[in-house]
C-alpha cells in the first residue's frame, strides 16, 4: 500500500479500492464504484447504481453490459453510417442534484447512463467517431422537472406511477403519503417547472445538461 508524502496517510489506487471481482466499466475498463443506493417502495427502489470514476459512466449494478452491448443500447435500432441518439448525461447538474431521485433512474430507462467522454470511448470500440454532441434544452428541462418533484414527494415518479395505475392510495407508503404526494405535485408543478428551467438553463451554459444528443459516423477506411 502506498503512503502519501504530504500527510503520511496510506493511499490506494482505484484498482486497489474497487471491490474484488467487481464489474468493469464497459467504456474504459476501469473499476465501478457504488454511486447511489435506493430503498423503499416501487419498482425503481432497492437499486444500486455504480459509476466509473474515470469516465463518469453510470450503470445499474444488476445490468452492467459489456462494451458491445452498451454500444448497441445507445444506438438502438440505428444501423451503420450516420447515427443520432439521445441519452441521459451522468455528469449533469440534475444527476448530481437528484442522485437517487434523478429522473433518468426510473424503470424502463436505458441501463447505461453515459457521459460525453464515455460515449466517445464506447463508439470508438465500434469504429465510429463522434461528430457532434448537443444538449437539447426541452428534454433536459423535463428531466430536471421530474427530478425536482422526486425530491419533494414520498414516491418517486409519483404522477407517472399514479396515472399508469401502478400506484394506488392503498399501496406504496400508505394512503396519507399518496394524498400528500398528490397535493404536492399539483401545488408545486408550476414553481418546480420554473425552477427546472432556471437550473437547467445554467447547466446548459456550463455544459452540464441532463440530456445529450450525439451524432456519430463510422470512420472511413
NORTAZI-V888200 format. One line per field, one symbol per residue. psi: psi as a letter, one per 40 degrees, with the letter a starting at -180 (. if undefined). burial: 1 if it has 16 or more other ideal C-beta (glycine too) atoms within 10 Angstrom, else 0. A space follows every 50 residues. Layout:
psi: ???
burial: ???
//
This chain:
psi: hihhddeeiiiiidddeihheiiihedeeiiiihcihiibiideifihhi ihedeehiihdefhiidddddddddbeiaiahihiiiihefiddddddbe ehdeeiieiidhgaiddddddddddefiihdhhighdddddddddddddd eeidhifddddddeeehideabeidddddddddddddedddddddddddd dddddeffidhihhhiihhi.
burial: 00000000000000000100001011110111001101001101001011 11011111111001101001101110000000101111111111101111 11111100011111111111111101010100101010111111111111 00111111111100001000010000110110011000000110011011 001100011111010100000
//
